[in-house]
Amino acid sequence: MSTAIEFNHISKQYRLGFVSAKTLSSDLNRWWQMNVLRKEDPYLKVGETNDRTKKALSDFVWALRDVDFKVEQGDVVGIIGKNGAGKSTLLKLLSRVTTPTTGTIRAKGRIASLLEVGTGFHSELTGRENIYMNGAILGMSKQEINRKLDEIVDFSGCERYIDTPVKRYSSGMMVRLGFAVAAHLDPEILVVDEVLAVGDAEFQKKAIGKMQDVSKGEGRTVLFVSHNMASVKALCSRGVLLENGSVKYMGGIKETVDYYIGEGGSSENQYFEDLSKAPGNDVIRIKSFEILPGKSQANIDIESGIKFRLKFMCYKADAMLDVNMHVKTVDDISVFKMSRMFGEVGKKDSKVGLYTMDFELKPYTINAGKYKAEFVFGENQRYVVYSGFEQYFEVENTQTDMGFNQGVVPGMLRFNNNDVVIQYEG
Amino acid sequence: MEGVTKQKGDEEGWSMVIKPQKSLLDVDLKEIWRYRDLWSLFVKRDLITQYKQTILGPLWYLVQPIMTTIMYMVVFGGIAGISTDGLPQALFYLSGICMWQYFSECLNKTSSTFVSNAGVFGKVYFPRLVVPLSTVTSNLVRFGIQFVLFVIVYLYYIIFTDASVMPNIYALLLPLLVVMLAGLGLGFGILFSSMTTKYRDLTLLLGFFVHLWMYATPVIYPLSVITNEKLRFVMSLNPLTSIMEAFKYGMLGTGSFSWMGLGYSFVFMTVLLIVGIMVFNRVQRSFMDTV
């Protein structure tokens, strides 16, 4: 086993906010401060971590901070972490779209990135022409594509439309074609970012299969970024957990995912005394979120019912705002979603001040397991004004309706077994 | 001993090293050659897509110079009465338009390289220089078609009229002149495109600037009408002046030709290209953060 990729103290700094408007003046200011007054770079405040939810102290932020790890050849590494943890930045650096601020990355062999499949597709060109185009952009030569053309067309399943301009394609077909090209690139290192989110079930299976072939059969290295814990666990052998731009945990994939879920899953209720540090933005700021058992008991379980109580500040008056709570399993499978307008349905009547959202799930609704509640605030039922606040919680198992000891029954929903009517008919 | 050699092998075994900013002069020309297939595909794409779903198709390449020539004949030749050095107006304007258009198209198209390709550049790596190079190449095809038009008009005047147009030995310089136009257009274009990633103001300025530039170049008038010595000196600083004049001198037999002027333009182009590629190379590595 040798090292395929080596991240050597990688850091990447980004500038926050509106870049182009202020650059000329800030460039001049920086030049003045550094070269004439001989001071430090006024825009570089070292040491500030990248926490999306906190207000920034300077205009610059470290998207990655001293990331240092190695990937062995043949490993399939899942990179996980919350939104904004630095996963995509890491892959961008690896695929040479941008350069690190400090540190070096060394790699052996050709790297193919599927940051987004179908890169360079031109809508006026036919599928066949786009295969050549896309292949060449990814670094294949013409002969190489000629050799693999049939295979690519076959894999994509778009044979019938291959001489049709891709602007007539459905988005799913575009993804298929794009993935087909990338999958036949035969890279030593494959970088995949959430591509599996699109495409139908059959194609997803094909894509996962291809990724497994690449890693297992052919001994290639794969870096896979996803929010879908189920597919990460299924595909990867090792995991890297990123948090605020640094490596938080590294190890076997199961341990990493468990660590990630366990960490978020400590279903402590969240209270934010200091509003300036609370998650949110100019429109919405979260004050507290509690998940409590419905009955007066200590634990949340199947028959306790679950009370959700969110308190938040609203800073926008006379707008049609709504709050959405999306409950998912830790594997990102949707369980249910609730939406509610702040005021009357269809009226622009939001007020500045504190709001409380209450919702109670009746006993015997969702099964035992780990879940997360994600919040999205919208305007006019179209625009997202704030998203990104989430909270894990756990529902414990009970067996009172079973009469004897038993583990968690299968299924996402869980009803009272006593509701089953059984009668002896003689 | 074995350990040492192994480690050395390990150190050299890396096929790719990604570092913060490389040095300015580090341009990997071999890499561009490796991506030559992409280069030709970009050219093909430009040509195919430009006139897709149009009725006239590539004939549009001809409509533009013909209409412009007629317009110039009316405005500059007719109303303003600017001299054409005794040449047929159609031929004089058409030659200027063909050459100028090639330069200005190269400049305009390459100047938006970064901004208009941000989507692709943001996702995959390939030597970015391939894009402006292919733009210059695909414009060459367009120039070729327009040049054929010029030759047809040219032959018409030679065969059917007694206009005093005769090519001379300097006409053989044509390929060099075209390469110089391409080099200047590319050089200015990539310099502009590198700067527009940060300062968008330049995009707005460019169109205006190129337009003014045309009037500072002997396109619609011959250099001979400039009699003021100082003005003539200023005009000779324009690297395009000698190229335009050399073309007209070689093909049409009028105008002025000087090896000095052409040499100046060539040196100008070389320096511009080197500086342009250096700046472009620097910007391409991190422009995704500023675009």
Interface residues (C-beta under 8 A of the other chain):
Chain A: S2 Y14 R15 V19 S20 T23 L24 D27 K92 L93 L94 S95 R96 V97 T98 T99 P100 T101 T102 G103 T104 I105 R106 A107 K108 G109 R110 I111 S113 L115 E116 T119 G120 H122 E124 L125 E129 Y132 M133 A136 I137 L138 G139 M140 S141 K142
Chain B: D10 G13 W14 S15 M16 V17 I18 K19 P20 Q21 Y35 D37 L38 L41 K44 R45 I48 T49 K52 Q53 G119 V120 F121 G122 K123 V124 Y125 F126 K198 Y199 R200 R285 S286 M288 D289 T290
